Amino acid sequence: MELENKRPKLNVNFEKSGGLVPAIAQDVQTGAVLMLAYMNREALETTLAEGRACYWSRSRQELWRKGQTSGDIQIVREVRVDCDEDTILLLVDQQGEGACHTRRWSCFYRKITSEGEFRDIDE
């Protein structure tokens, strides 16, 4: 019996937020939160098919394969969905210099002090 090439059934609720859902990338080894981006259905399907993180660029209005220009790719080890089925968690092997466009490992490299100031966190 020949298997049919079908789109995967995705029960993610893309309609709730106008076609996009938040996608959190977390380092599979350390548990560190690396970044937050957004996915549409096509980005999630591409991520599942290729095993590499693919997001939707809200500024460019196009698919964004993480690391396509920088080389800082994310190999996806597991994809999770939250209880409301409207947020994606990617457990990734981050490769290269990091997830952030500032060349840091994580986009969350600052904390807000009780005085409301930003302070860099030592990584």
N, C-alpha and C positions, 0 to 999 in steps of 0.2 A: 504494500500500500504506500503510495507516494504522499509525503507530507506537503500540505499546502503552505505557501508563504503568506501568512496572515499578519496583520498588525497586532501587536500584543494588546490584550485587554488591560487598559489602564483605568483604574477606579479613582484616580486622583481628580479632585474637584477643581478643575481649571476655570469653570464658569463663575465660581464664587467671587473671584477677584479680577474679572475681566479678561480671562485667558492666561494669566500668569500666576505662578505660585512661588513663594520664597524657597530657595534651595540653599541649605547650609552645608558647607564642606568642612569635614572634621578629619583630622589626621588619624588614621586607623591605628597607628602605633602608640601615639601619646595621648590621644583624646583631645588635643588642642583644637579649638575652633579656628579655622583658617580664614573663612570668608563667608559672605552672604551674597548671593546673586539671585536671579530669577530664571525660571524655566517655563516655557510653553510646552504643549504636547509634543511638538516636533523635537525640541531640545531634549526632553526626557527620552523619547524614542531613540534619538541618535546616541545618547549616553548609554542606553541599554544595549544597543546594537554594536557600538564601537568599544565599550569598556573604558572610555575616556570621558571626562567631564565636558559637557557641552551645555552652554547656557543661552539665554536670550538677552541680547544687548538692548536695553531700553533706549539708550542714546542713539545707537546706530540703526535700530529696528531691524536686526538681523541675527542669525545664529552666531554664537561666539564659542569656538572650540578653545577651551582654556589651554594656553601655551602655544597656540598656533604661530604666533609671531615671537614670543619671548622664549619658548622652549621649556617653560615652567609648567609642565603638564600635570594633570591629576589622573592617576590610574584608579578607576573606581573598583573597590572591593565589595561594597554592599550598598544597596539603595533601600532606604527606609522611608515610611510615610507616617505622619503623625495621626493621632486619634480622629481628628476632623477631616483627614484626607485632603488637606490643603497646604501642607508644607512637606518638603522633601529634605531628607538628611542623606548626604553622600559620605560614606566612609572611604577615604582616599589615601593612596600613597602619593604624597606630594613630591614631585621631582623638580630638580633645578634649584634656583635660589629662593623660591618661596611662592606663596599664593598671591601676595600683594603686589600691585603695580609699582609700589615704592621700593621694591626689591627686599622686602621683609618677608619672613616666613609666614606671618599671619597679618591679616588686615587689622586685627584687634591688638595693636601694639601700644595703645595709649589707655590710660585710665583717667577718670575725672575725679579730682580731689574734692574734699568736702567744701573747698572754697570755689569750686566750679572751674578749676583750671585743668588743662590737659597736661599729663605727665607721661613720658615714654616709659614703658615697662621693659626691663632687661629681659632679653630672650635667652 
